[in-house]
Amino acid sequence: MSTPKNPGPRLPDRPVRPPTIAREVPATEVPATAVPSDTGSILERLKAAKPRATSTADDAEPGRGHTTSGTSAAPGGPAQPSGNTASGTPTPGTRDARSGIEGPDAGTAAGPGAGTTADGSGRGGRADSDAAHQVRQAAGRARAAAGASGRALTRGSSAMARSMGSWDPDLVRQAVVTACAVACILGSAAGVGAFGGPSIRDAAGGLFAPDATLLAPASSAFSIWSVIYVGLVAYTAFQWLPSQRTSERQRRLGWIVAASMLLNLAWILSAQSGRLALSLVVIMLLLFALLAAVRTMNNHPDESRLEGALVDTPLGLYLGWVLVAAAANSAALLTARGAELFGWDGATWAIVGIVVVLMSAAVVCSTDRGRLSVAAATSWGLLWIAVERLLGEPVAVDVALVAAFAIFLLLITAGSRRHRVDHAHRRWLRAQEDALREPVDLLDDDYQDSRY
């Protein structure tokens, strides 16, 4: 084989200039524009570039005056040895970036266990990650359970709505009236202190007692509640009769009576709790409900005497007594507030209250055939007001006289209405009989003979 004519460049037998020992130069002293030596090899430049890539993590930490690489080199220049050897062994007070282990000085400064900081933080991070994952799983299960519950409730409400739509409204009305009657009876028992609470007479600081106001009736007057409750029970039983189940009168009257019984219970509870203003509002609502019931009975008259005795009479007694009770409740509230309207004394206002009760009851008694039951219950209350003002305390003879005169006028009004209506009814019956009777021929021979 022949030798090529151009074997390539020849290396010099000895260096052009004597070698120099490189001193340790801090990274801050190396100029940014340092030019690499002509004698530097490619391998040395590669070694110089490797620590620059690994030292970026420690260079970002503030307050450190040393590098973690084994060597330091200027950009583009030859590798310069530093405090670390080429094998990466750390010097005292330095830390190896690859292993994360600090030297003795750093360990002394950080205290015992500083070398395990990275492992501890790693375990803490994993624990936090596991806890967050469990929380997310629990939240997902809760959302799924809530969605299932919502769907179940929706299906249940839809089924209930469909089931309620198929209920008989007349049966529902009868059941509601019965439940309200039971609640009203229990409330009346609570009103007399049967369940341990204060009675109505002792409630609100005794403002419902007979001697509290001039419009408070005697204690014996409250015995009418027994008659009213018996009548309400009789009405409740009567509306369960098959003939009354689909009656138009009961369909319109049942809900009103049920509301009145609930309002009666609410009045007892509010009076026992001493809330006079609330009790006055409730008893006024009760009064309006009973007035609506009387109007319904006038628009749909009773069809038999039994219905009149079991429906009209109890509700009339109920309304007549509530009129007196509303006046007594108003007097109790004004007395508790110490109100002095227009400078009038208590006797004057008591007379005004009696006149208002008389006019209201007279208007009601002037409807239909004359509501004698309303007149009877109102007169009962006014009678015991007159008795208490004559024989009890405080004594007010003028109030007693006005109450007695109001009883007379009320009974006359109701009786007169009943007489006029009954007389008109008898005339109508006589006219019907006359219309069916055969006419009399005055020219007939039999009629002429009958005259002699």
Order of alpha helices (4+ residues) and beta strands (2+ residues): alpha-alpha-beta-beta-alpha-alpha-alpha-alpha-alpha-alpha-alpha-alpha-alpha-alpha-alpha-alpha
